Amino acid sequence: MVKTYNSHFLIAFMKNRYIIYIFIIVTIIVFTGLYMIEIPSPSAIITEKYTLNLK
C-alpha cells in the first residue's frame, strides 16, 4: 500500500483536530470546575474600637 501526500495530510490534519478537541474539552472542564468551587474573596474584616474624648 502506497501512501500518497493527500492521505498523509489527512492523517496529520486529523491528529491536529483531535488535539484541538481535547484542548477545548479540557478547558471547558477546568472552567466549569472553577465555577462550581466556591473560592472566598481574599478579604479580612477589621474591627477597631475608638474612644472619642469630647470637651
Buried (B, 14 or more C-beta within 10 A) or exposed (E): EEEEEEEEEEEEEEEEEEEEEEEEEEEEEEEEEEEEEEEEEEEEEEEEEEEEEEE
